[in-house]
């Protein structure tokens, strides 16, 4: 009996939100920590998702994966973060098939970064892929695509100057402090949080301000002590945060907390205070601005600060895009061949099943039916038909996914 169930077709999607349309507060609602990412992958597996990777940084939260409909992936983000579907619809994006592939290449090579040429994201994509693979959620397509993006990223970094010069949120922070705080070398600076951005900011502060009054506080004191030992700085206990805030002229907050850790209630100021919040979600409550003398600057503002370095980097975009196109073309050729081969094989099986049924019927109906000759003729016809379809799918102008879906619908087949 023929299988008349129309197969469900999967598409490759990229869904998410980034600094381009979502401000820091909204990005914070959709941010996913390590526990949330694992929970999301477990849910995806339960819901029958075949393959996906998830990234969540201060600038973006994105999923790349296979689904019948993008809402399956949007739901995974919303179910495992504090974001809502309504909020996602206002600021989120959905890319499908080739557009999704293009997007991953641009993200992974620093062309879509908030600061052009920032290659930090590629290590996060690698980590995300490894996480998904360990949970059985990374198929051959995903592995090949991620490896192609890594290859493009390396080549762009080595063969262009798109990441030349010092520019990052941490460097922009120090530039802002130096331009807006007089006599910075003699001011009291407090750094709260010693993660990656905190460490980079601290190193830049020491290097460029020559300040010897920098105090570090971290929830885990030994991490702060390790950094302070390298840079010869002061470390205080987390319990002393409220006291150190009163002494500071400049406070840099770069923690990974999910809720604000600094607000106006713990500030008892007797002098002006500049606060830079480099955290996603925001770790400084906006109510601090109600206090006289407080200036609050968030990383989104710092990321907009462009200088000569960034302008120079833009000159290398065409060379980077040419490298992406070259490596992406290799991937697309591999993808097309891999993508339509199962459909052609399934089509051949379906036509052979029709042939066998028909030959069996005719052999009973026609006297002296020459089954061997009919078999040879039928096989040649099937070969010619499938070759026509294969040539169509190989054509550069063919919309491969749509054509595969059409073939599978018409012949009621499902490629394995």
Secondary structure as UniProt FT lines:
FT   STRAND          11..18
FT   TURN            19..21
FT   HELIX           24..30
FT   HELIX           34..46
FT   TURN            47..48
FT   STRAND          52..56
FT   STRAND          60..67
FT   HELIX           71..79
FT   HELIX           85..91
FT   STRAND          93..96
FT   HELIX           98..108
FT   TURN            109..110
FT   TURN            116..117
FT   HELIX           120..134
FT   TURN            135..136
FT   HELIX           140..159
FT   TURN            162..163
FT   HELIX           169..180
FT   TURN            182..183
FT   HELIX           184..186
FT   STRAND          189..192
FT   HELIX           196..209
FT   STRAND          214..217
FT   HELIX           221..231
FT   STRAND          234..236
FT   HELIX           238..240
FT   HELIX           241..247
FT   STRAND          250..253
FT   HELIX           264..266
FT   STRAND          273..277
FT   HELIX           286..290
FT   TURN            292..293
FT   STRAND          294..298
FT   HELIX           299..303
FT   HELIX           308..314
FT   TURN            315..316
FT   HELIX           317..365
FT   TURN            367..368
FT   HELIX           371..394
FT   TURN            396..397
FT   HELIX           400..411
//
